[in-house]
Amino acid sequence: MATFAQRIKELRKEKKLKQQEFADFLGLSLRGYQCYEYGTGYPEVPGLLRIAEYFDVSLDYLMGRTDKREINR
């Protein structure tokens, strides 16, 4: 299964967003966001929730624990 870094990059590209655009949305510097995609940094829980909600995926999917994107509601 994919890692968080792989998933966030894949999801960002699906939305045709540039790294800077998504960094701005998250309130991060470009370098801060790049740490996520390079696997050298991770957001705290509120950031993870914001990312999962933005892409409409479950936290388990975002973190690479499952390949199912659906959110159980």
C-alpha positions as CSV (number, residue, x, y, z in Angstrom):
1,M,0.0,0.0,0.0
2,A,1.0,3.6,-0.5
3,T,2.5,5.9,2.1
4,F,1.1,9.2,3.2
5,A,3.7,11.0,1.0
6,Q,2.6,9.0,-2.1
7,R,-1.1,9.5,-1.3
8,I,-1.0,13.2,-0.8
9,K,1.0,13.7,-4.0
10,E,-1.3,11.5,-6.0
11,L,-4.4,13.3,-4.6
12,R,-3.0,16.7,-5.3
13,K,-2.1,15.8,-8.9
14,E,-5.6,14.4,-9.4
15,K,-7.0,17.9,-8.5
16,K,-4.4,19.5,-10.8
17,L,-3.1,21.6,-8.0
18,K,0.5,22.9,-7.8
19,Q,2.4,22.3,-4.6
20,Q,2.3,26.1,-3.9
21,E,-1.5,26.2,-4.3
22,F,-2.1,23.4,-1.9
23,A,0.5,24.8,0.6
24,D,-1.4,28.1,0.5
25,F,-4.7,26.3,1.2
26,L,-3.1,24.5,4.2
27,G,-1.4,27.7,5.4
28,L,2.1,26.3,4.9
29,S,5.2,27.5,3.2
30,L,6.1,25.6,0.0
31,R,9.0,23.9,1.8
32,G,6.8,22.9,4.7
33,Y,4.3,21.3,2.3
34,Q,7.1,19.6,0.3
35,C,8.2,17.9,3.5
36,Y,4.9,16.0,3.4
37,E,5.4,14.8,-0.2
38,Y,9.0,13.9,0.5
39,G,8.1,11.9,3.6
40,T,10.2,14.0,5.9
41,G,7.4,15.7,7.7
42,Y,3.8,15.0,8.7
43,P,0.9,17.3,9.6
44,E,-0.7,17.1,13.1
45,V,-4.2,15.7,13.5
46,P,-6.1,18.9,12.6
47,G,-4.0,19.1,9.4
48,L,-4.7,15.5,8.5
49,L,-8.4,16.0,9.0
50,R,-8.4,19.1,6.8
51,I,-6.5,17.2,4.0
52,A,-8.8,14.2,4.2
53,E,-11.9,16.4,4.1
54,Y,-10.6,18.4,1.2
55,F,-10.0,15.3,-0.9
56,D,-13.1,13.5,0.5
57,V,-11.1,10.4,1.6
58,S,-10.8,8.6,4.8
59,L,-7.9,9.0,7.2
60,D,-7.0,5.4,6.7
61,Y,-6.8,5.9,3.0
62,L,-4.7,9.1,3.4
63,M,-2.3,7.3,5.8
64,G,-2.0,4.3,3.5
65,R,-3.8,1.8,5.8
66,T,-6.3,0.9,3.1
67,D,-6.9,1.3,-0.6
68,K,-10.6,2.2,-0.1
69,R,-11.2,5.9,-0.4
70,E,-14.7,5.8,1.1
71,I,-15.5,7.4,4.4
72,N,-17.6,5.3,6.7
73,R,-20.4,7.6,7.9
